[in-house]
Amino acid sequence: MKKRKIDLAVISDVHLGTYGCHADELIAYLNSIQPKKLILNGDIIDIWQFSKRYFPPAHLKVLKKIIGMASKGVEVFYITGNHDEMLRKFSETSMGNLKIVDKLVLKLDGKKAWIFHGDVFDVSIQNAKWLAKLGGYGYDLLILINSFLNWCLAKMGRERYSLSKRIKNSVKSAVKYINNFERTAGDLAIENGYDYVICGHIHQPKKERYENKNGSCIYLNSGDWVENLTALEYSFKRWKIYHYNHDRLSPFFVDEDLKEMDMNDLIASITDIELEPETENIIELKEKLLEIEEENLGDQGLSQN
């Protein structure tokens, strides 16, 4: 299988060890990419709800795949979240290319990215952890009910339905919490001079420019692999939200990104890549540019006719 070469991939809220985890889909996604860095932004293993009775082979395969990527040279950063907070006692531990941290700051093409899970903003976790854990069990039960509902809908030939999304979007307090979360993250990023702030935790994939009176930044959320099946990807100096249910059916969607780029930006991004002449990457890039140029010429011919 041909892999997409990207600079950085961010996944979060996988919740291995719970019934809602889509481990098979995550394995398919990880098998489709070849990142230089892989960021695991919290709640990868759900230690809060861990049970010896439920940890299927597909969940173990996810861990094996991640370790395999690290062994093949991919830098893997495991940022701890609230559901895997027990790993915080091992923060700053390195095992080859695998590093466990509580937060991460990266420089990406001259810009600073601030990456953390986001549970630090959650008052219920900070002050009433037992209530947050109880809510976690309730959420897991809701996902089980939703799975049965979607099985019935599939039998009837109807589209899948997300109960949790409907509840989040309809309950005013949930909408207010999400808005407050995003605003707090953006304000802190601007205050500390970061160009990007990247979170997980709230299971709401998003990419938008946030502004206040002191400046602006790009707010990004990697979503989850329970409801949305999303990841963040950084390549050619651009961020993109990967949606498994859509993008897995569009293997050449990266080409669309290239078409949208300004030619000067594209040339700059290519020259930033230090490669030997006529390597596989250069040949692939030349082929992509030729295809795009031919397609653009074809479109111009049609418009003239």
C-alpha angles and dihedrals in degrees: 000000000000111000127215112239111224134164099229140006125192123195128170143168097035092149097202109198096040130100093240096059115114096209097159092054091048091052089051090052094048089049090055098056138063106198127179089217131023117198117199100196103197140292092055094136112033100222091165092065098026114147129181087216094062123044106112125201093258090061091053089048090059090057091045091050093051092049089047091054090051091050090053094056104273112137106234121194117191107200111194122237135186096272091052096033091130086077090064089085085067094049115146090023116140126200107180107295093349116093128181114211139158094223137358138212118198134180111226115186093326095318129104122237121197112202126186137139099249105227088118087079093053110100093190091059094046097046107021109026093165089060091050091050091049088051089052092057090048090051091051090052090049090052090052091052090046091052091055091046092052091048089056092046091050090053088054092047094246131134123270118264129209115215093183092053091049091051093047093049095046102043109083094208090055092050090047091049092052092047091049091048093053093044093049092049091049095047093050092047092052092045091054097043100251121151095202131031114193123191143160127185101095096065091230113125111212145157120188143135112255121202137184134164091281099053143285143278140175114261114206132180122187094209115208148277096242105064109001105026094214140148137181120241129192120198137135087021091297137110122222133181109230113213110196095202091055109024097047086068091051106059092172098050090118088068089061089058090053091052091054094051123100109248092238091053090048093051091047092051092049094049090051089064109088105212135149114253117272095012118151091263093053092049092049091048092050090050091051092050092048091050091049092047092050091048092050091049089051091051091050091051091052093049091051092052 
